[in-house]
Structures are given as C-alpha cells and as structure tokens.
Amino acid sequence: MSAPSIVILTGAGISAESGLGTFRDEGGLWAQHRIEDVATPEGFARNPQLVVDFYNARRTQAAEATPNAAHEALARLQSEHSGSVTLVTQNVDALHEKGGSKTVIHMHGALNSALCGRCEHRWSAPLEMTVGQSCPHCGAPSARPDIVWFGEMPYEMDRIEKALARADVFVAIGTSGNVYPAAGFVQLARHAGAHTIEMNLDPGENVGLFDDIRPGMASQTVPAWVSEVLSQ
Ligand code: OAD
C-alpha cells in the first residue's frame, strides 16, 4: 500500500504557544478590533492608516516570534513522510517556514509580503509599511498588506481543492472552524474518503465532521501525532 496523502490545515491556535494572539478566544484580536475596520477592503478604503498600523504591529510581533514544537513537528513530517503532505495555513505569520517547512500554502496571505492594489505585483514588505507606498513594478501609490480580507478570495484554492480531492488523511489544527472556505475543507476531505482529525484546545464549530478528536495544546498533540504517522 502506498503512503497516505495528508492535507493539514492550521489556524491561529498553532501559533498561540509562540505568543501570537488568536482571533476568537477570550481577549483575542477580534475582541480588540472590529473586523469591518481592519480586515475588509472597505475598512482599508475608509481609513488606510488604521489598517496599515494594525498589520505593522502584527508584523513586528510575528517577526519576533519563534516556532514551537507543533510547527517543527509538521516540518519533520513534510521532510520524512514518503507520501505527499500539503500544508495549508490560514495564518499570516511565517512560523511554519521558520520551523523548517519548505512548502506552505498561505491561503489568507502573509505579513511579510506587500501587494499592489493596482497591478497585483507582490514584493517583500518592510517591517513598517506606509500608506500610499509606491509599487516597485507599476509605480502606483497602491501598496497594501498582502492579506486576504473578508469579502476577498483566498489564495491557491485550486491547488488546495486538488489536494483535498486525493487526501487520505485531513487534519485541522488550532482553528475554530468559523471562517469559510477553510471551515469547509473537512467536508471536501470526507467526500474524498479521508480520515479526518481535529487537534484543538476547544472543539471547533465543525467538530461533528471529524472522525478523531484530539483535544489539547498543539505543542503536545501535534508532535505525538507526527511520531505516530512516521512510525507506521
Ligand atoms: P480562531 O481564533 O478563530 O481559533 C483559534 C482556535 O485555536 C480555537 O479553536 C482555539 O480553541 C484553538 N487554540 C488556542 N490555543 C491553542 C493551542 N495552544 N493549541 C491548540 N489549539 C489552540 O483562529 P482561526 O480559526 O485561525 O482570517 O481563524 C480563522 C480566520 O479568522 C483567520 O485566518 C483570520 C480570522 O478572521 C482573516 O483575517 C481573513
């Protein structure tokens, strides 16, 4: 039998033990900021300074964070598992890469990237972006954080859906199952006949769709699961 194809979806919970705040836990980012103000194209059009400042603060915090045992275990799985391992994250930090992962799909964008709102050129974001910064490609003063805001299409959906369609195992780690399309990946994986596993501190909204539920801190549950897979 060939080695199973694995698709992993991570959310803010995997970076919580690295000191980065989640969104919907008590005191989380969405308790401190209104989504409409800082995470929508309309919010950016209304008050670009507020939005740029919000992501500058998150970029600075993320730059100082270090990966934890969960990020490192997933990197080990990607390098040692003989089947395919597709790692999809909703996180905009770079902790998977810092933990050693070579291939990561950032479906909600990345803090270390800037995007031209005019020509869609991307470049490496400075730690502090400024409002009206020029695009190095077309020159328009249209730089914005390369973050997928509410109402925008997440990145690389074709690639993700193809991986889900041939998944044998689907694992969701540290995500509340609130935000679509990511929250619907478990259904696509089930449709493909995959075994589905949730690793979360608190059960996600879509917990009923998982075959195997492993509650706990990601720094413990994820390395334990990776050792299990690699020993099979
Ligand atoms: P949430 O804040 O909604 O959920 C975080 C999940 O992580 C919760 O289910 C927690 O129980 C769990 N958790 C917290 N600490 C944990 C730990 N140490 N180990 C394991 N699990 C832990 O974050 P996301 O689901 O990632 O999108 O949020 C999804 C999207 O909503 C984000 O990408 C962002 C946000 O709005 C955009 O900004 C577009």
Residues whose N, C-alpha, C, O or C-beta is under 5 A from the ligand:
A	BS01	OAD	G11 A12 G13 A16 E17 T22 F23 R24 D25 A39 Q90 H108 V148 W149 F150 G174 T175 S176 G177 V179 M199 N200 L201 D202 G216 M217 A218
